[in-house]
Amino acid sequence: MDNEKVKILIIDDDPKVPWIISEGLGKQYDIDSARDGQEAISSLSKKTTESKPDLILLDIKMPGQSGLEVLEKIKKVDSSLDVMMLSGHGDTQNIVESIKKGAAEFIPKPFDVKELEIHIRTVLEKKRLKEEITDLKKKIRESQHEVLIGDTEPMLKVKNVVEQIAPSELTVLIRGESGTGKEIIARMIHKLSPRNKEPFVKVNCAAIPRELLEAELFGYERGAFTGANKTKPGRFEVANKGTMFLDEIGDMPIELQTKLLQVLEQQEFVRVGGIKNIHVDVRIVCATNRNLEEAIDEKQMRNDLYYRLNEITINLPHLRERKDDIPLLVEHFLQKYSLLYDKENKSIRSETMKHVCAYSWPGNVRQLENLIKQIVVRGDENIIYESLKGPIPAPSKSEAMLPIDYEDGDYNLKAKVGRIVSEVEKNLISRVLVKTNWNRRKAAILLDISYRSLLYKIKDYKIID
């Protein structure tokens, strides 16, 4: 936070207090004052977000409304405002009450201006960090559907296709098992397209009853059916100029497919109960985990609609086809949910990671994400073994006290210690390589050794990627 722009409001009936603070800190901060709570609350209520103070210094002992009463009213006006309490009556009860009511800090009078500034800087720094975390969480929530993690060959091919087709107006069909990330691809296509400032509207064709799906997609006129008390635009109208994502398109009722085909070919449709053609400019992206060719044979999918949807097809690999991406995904989800749930960001043991990578993941990335979310919330990676029905491995030799076999007849201290050191080095290097997804330069930095030394040890210890 730029001190030149920081605004501080002092609420104190003693005019000497604002004067002393202004004299000492007026060059660093924009300082304003109010003589009592009523004047301060009235002023705050009229201020815009931009003109409100960044910090309030509030005296507890004032005529009329006490500082504690004013604090409550300030928090009702704007709960995000930070308030530091000033008082020469700093008894324990006032301190406790101030904290309960949301005070950021309690400063007893008389105070030294330099010490006061240290407290001000501390509160402002906490405020800045809190705002950064809030913004970061918001960005994570906004982008959690738009991050495609993975650098294996199948995922690089997918990313390449997405980047090529996103700027076009081609209709896209995304195919893959449940949980492979079809919605992420759809959102990436929208984000990288010229329509990215316009709406992205998702409809799950399998989640809406067939008798309601038509009205949901195309809207309806007043009186079209019982309960239609007013005209309602459909999702296609909401998505005008943007992108419509039709998830589980293979489950769309056959009778609605003709109407969808009309939208694809003519960019127009008629609301339920209406007679007027509604024109829209919408790009359509579809997804399915069904075999559409079989659906055509079973008369559940129109042949002409299939070919109209299939201008470009993206086939997403299941997770078991790209197991080398699993460590990256695990690290991504650990960081994501540690931040969202205010938990300590921890990595998982190398033995656990091996178990995760060996699993078949029938639920794909969604199953992995949900499992990592549980681990973050509960703080116990053994949940993996409970969930994946696997045995909990014994700690590695570097994670427990390394046993020394005194019965082997070898009492050479140098040789014995050398073997133990080698075992510790090999295990630690292996764990750091897994943690950095085999980024050797990053691993060398974490291990505090040269890059050349790391390469030598990887070869010498026969550590395999």
N, C-alpha and C positions, 0 to 999 in steps of 0.2 A: 504494500500500500504506500502510495506517494505521500510523504508527510506534508508537502506543500498543499495538498488538496484535502487533507483530513480536517473534518469539521467537528469541533467539540462544543457541546452545550453545557454550561455550568448553571445548576439550579441551587441557589443559596441566598438566604435573606441577608447575609452579611456582605455588603458591597466590597469589603476588603479582599475577600477570597477570589472573586473573578479578576480583580485588579492585580493581585499578586501573581496569579497564574498567567494572566495576559502579559505582564511585565517579563516573566521568566520564560514563557513558551510561545509568546505571540508571533515570533519570527518563524517558528516551525509549524504552527497550527493556526487554523482559522477558528477563532474563539468567539462564541456568543454567550450571553447570559440571560437568566430569568430570575426574578426576585422571589417567586413562589411557584408552587405546583400548578395552580390554576392558570397562570400566565404561560407556563411551559407546555401544559397539555393542550391549551388552546392553540398555541403556535405550532406544535407538532401535528395536530389534526389537519392543519391547513397546508402543510408542506408536502411537496411532491417527493417521490422516492429519491430523486437526485438531490433535492435540497435538504433532506433530513440529515441530522448529525450522524457522524460515524461512531461517536462515543458521547455518553452523558456522565457528568460528574454531579452527583446528587447528595445534598446535605440531608441527614436524617432528622435533625432537630430544627424545625421551622414552625412559625406561627400558622394557625389554621390546619391545613393538611400536613401530616407528618411525611417524612421522606419515604417511609415504608408504604404509606397509602399512595403516594405519587408513583412509586415504583410499580405498584400493581396496575395503575392506570396507564403508565407508559407501555407496559407489556401488552395491555389490551389494544392500544393504538398500533403498536408494531412489536411483536414478540422477538424480532431479530435484533432490536436495538440493544447494544451493550451498555450497561449502567454500572459505574463505580460509585460506591457509597462513601461519603465523607462525613465524619462525625467526631466530635470531641467527647462523645458519650459512648465510647466503644465497649459496652458491656457484652458479655457472651450472648445474651438473649437477642440483642440487636443484630449481631453477626449471624446467628443461626437463622433468624427471621429474614434477613437480607438474602442469604443464600437460597432459602426455600422459595422466595419470591422471584428468584432469577437474577440476582446481582452477579456481575462478573468478578468483582473484587471489593474488599472492604479496606478503606484507608483511614486510619485514625488521625485526628487533628491534635496538635499542630503537625504539619508535614513540611519536609524539605522539598522545594520545587524540583531539584534534580532527582531525588528519590521518586517523586510523583511521576516524573517523565519516564522513569524506568518501568513503573507499573503501567503507565499508559501504553508504552511500546509493547509490553508483554501482552496486554489485552488486545491491542490492535493486531499483533502477530498471530495470536490465537484465532482472531476473527478472520484474518486472511487465509490461514491454513484451513479453517472450517469451510470458507467459501470455495477454496480450491478443491477440497474433497467433495463438496456438494456438486460443484460443476463437473468434476470428473465422474462422479456416480451418474449424473444425468447423461453425460456423453456415453458412458458404458451402456446405460439402459437404452439410449437411442440407437446405439450402434451394435447392440448385441446380436441383432439379426443380420448384420451386414459384414460380419467378419468371417472370412473363409480361411480357416487355419489348415496348413498343410503344404509341404513342399515336395511330396513324392511325385513320381511321374504322372499317375492318374489325376492328381489334383492340379498339377501345373497345366495339364491339357485342358481341364475344366476352366481354370482361370483364363487361359489364353482364348478359349472360345467365347467366354463372357465378355472379355475386353473387345473382341472383334465384332460381336453382334449387338452389343448394348447401344451404340449410336444409331443403329438402323431402326426401322419400323416393323421388322419381321415378327410374326407371331412365334412364340417360343414354347416348346413342350419339354418340360423337365421330368425325367424319369428316374426312379430309384426307390429303394426300400424305404419304409418308414424310418424317420430319424436320421437320414443321411444329410439333411440340410437343404431340402428343395426350396423352402421359403427364403433361406439366406441367399441362394442364387437369384431368386426372383427379385429380392430387394437390391442386390448388387446390380442387376441389369437396369433397374429403375434408377438407382443412384448414379450410374455411369452414363445414363441416357440424357438427351436434351430435355426430357420431361421431368428431371429430378426436382424441380421447384414446385411441381404440381402434385396432386394427391396420389398416394399408393394405397389402393383399396383391395383388401383381401376378403374372399368369400370361400368358405369350406363347403363344397357342394354335398359332402357326406354328412355334415353336422346339422343341416337345416332340413326339416321335413319337406318332402317333395311338394306338398300342397301349399307350402309357404315360400318355397325357393323362387318361384316365378315372380311373386310380389316383391321379394327381397332384391332380386336382380334388376327387375324392370320397373318397379314402382307400381302404384295403382291410383285410380281416380276415386274421388269421393262417391260412395254408394256402390262401388264395384262388388262388394260382398258384405256380409253381416259384420259390423264392427269397423268398416271403412268410413269413419266419420269425417275424414278430410283427405285431400290429395297428398300423396307421399311420393317424393322422387325415389327412384331405385338406386342401387349401388353404381350402376353404369353412369347415371347422371352425376353422382358424387365424384366419380373418377374422371369426369370430362377433362380433357387435356393431359391427363396423367396415365397411370398404369393400373389395369385390373388384373389381379392375381386370382385365378380360379384354381383353388387347391382341390385335389381328389376329383378331377374332371371326369374320370372314368365312372363316377357314381352319379353323374347328372342324369336325371330321368330322360328317356328317349324323346318324350313329347316336348321337352324344353330345348333339345338340341337344334331343332329347326329354327327357333327364335335366336339362339346364339349364332347360328350360321348366318342369319340375316345381319346381325351386328357385325360380324367379321367381314362380310362381303359388301355391305352397304352403309355401315356405321349408323344404323337407325333401327328403331323398334317402336312398338306401341305399348303403353302402359296397360296393366290389367284393367279391363273395363273402359278403356279409352278408344278413341278413333283417330287421334292425331299422331302422326309420325314424330318421334323425338330423335333429333340428330345429335350424335356425340362423336367426339374425337378421342378414342381410347386405344391404347396399345394393350393387347391381351397376352399374358403369360400364364401358362397352365402347368399343372403338375399332377402326377399320378404315380401310384405304386402298383397299379393293376396292369395286366397284360392286355393292352387295347386291341391287339390283333384277335385275341380270343373273344373279347367283348364284341367285336364286329361279327365274328362267326356266330355268336350267341344272340345276335340282333339287339344288343344292348348299347351299341355305339354306331352312329351313322358313318358310313364309309366316307362320304364327302366331307363331313365335319372332321374326321380323323386326318385326312390329307390337308385340310385347311389349317388345322392346328399344328401340323407337323412340318411347318416351313423350316424350322431349325429345331433339332432335338439335342438336348444335353443329357447324357447318361451319367448319373452320379454313382461312383463306386461305393460299395458298402465298406464299413470300417475294417473288416477283416482282410480287405484287398489292399489296404494302405496302413498296415500296422506300424510302419516307421513314423507315421504322423502322430501316433498315440502319445509319446512323451510331450510333444508340442501342445497337443490338446489338453493334456493333464495340467501342464504348467499354466496355460491360458485360463483354464477354469479355476484353478487354485487362486490365481491373482484376481480374477474377476469377482469371485464370491467372497474372497477375503476382504476386498474393498467394500463391496456392497453390504456385507454384514458386520463390518468393523471387527474383523478377526485378524489374528496374527497370520501373516503370509508364511506358510511352511511348505517345504517340499516333502515328497514321500521317499521312503527308503528304496534303495536300488533293487532289493529283493521283491518289494511290493510292486515296483514298476515292471519287473520281469513278469510277475504274475498277471498284471494288467495287460501287458502286451501279448501274453500267450492266450488270453481269453478270446472267444469267438465273437462276442458282442452282437447278439441277435437284434438288439434294439438300437444298434449303431451309435452315432455320436450323441443322440439324445439320452440314451441309457448311460453312457459314460459321463455326460454332463451332470445328470441327476445324481449319480453316485458321488462325484467329486463335490457337489453341492452339500451332500450329507456329511462328507468328511470335514468340510470347512466348518459347518454349523456345529457338529458334535465334537470336533477336534480329535477324532480317532480314526487312523487309517486302517485299523483292523476291520472296519466296516466292509472294506473291500473283500476280505476273505469270507466274512459272513454272507455277503451278497452274492459272491461268485462261487460259493461252495468250495473254497480251497483251503488247505491247511495253512496255519500261520507259521512262517518259517522261523527257525531259531535265529537269534542275532548273529551277524557275521563276526568274524574274529576281531575285526577292528571296532565293532560296536560293543563288544564285551571284553572282559580281560582276556588277553590272549593266553591260552594254555601253554605251558612249557613242559615238554615231556622229559623228565629227569631220569627216566628209566631206559632211555635209548643208548646209554653208555657214552654219549657225547657231552663232555663238560666244557668244551671250548667256548669260552664266554663270547669271544668276538664272532665266531660262526653262529652261535645261538642268537645273539642280538641282531646280527645281520639278517637272518631269516625272518625274524619278527618285524624288523623295519621294512623289509621288502614286502611282506604281507600287508602291512599297514599302508605303504605307499601305493601298492596295486589297488587295494580296495578304495582308498580315498580318490585316486585318479579316476577309477571307474565311476564312482558316484558323481564326481564333478562333471565328467563327460556326459553322463546321462542328464544331469541337471541343466547343462548348457546345450543339450541336444547335439552333442558331438561338435560343437563349435570350439575347435582346438585353441584358437587364439584367446577366446574368452576364458576357456578353462585354464590356460597358462597364467592369465592375469589373476584369477581366483586362487590358484595354487601358489602364486608368487614365485614362479620359476620361469625360465626363458622358454620361448616357443620351441627352440631346438631341443632343449632338455626334455620337454614334454613328449615330443615326437620319438626321441630315443627311448624313453621309459615305456611308451605305448608299445613300441616294437619289442623291447627287451622283456616286458611282462606278458607279451602276446595278448594284449587287451583287444578284444574284437568288437567292432561296431554292430 
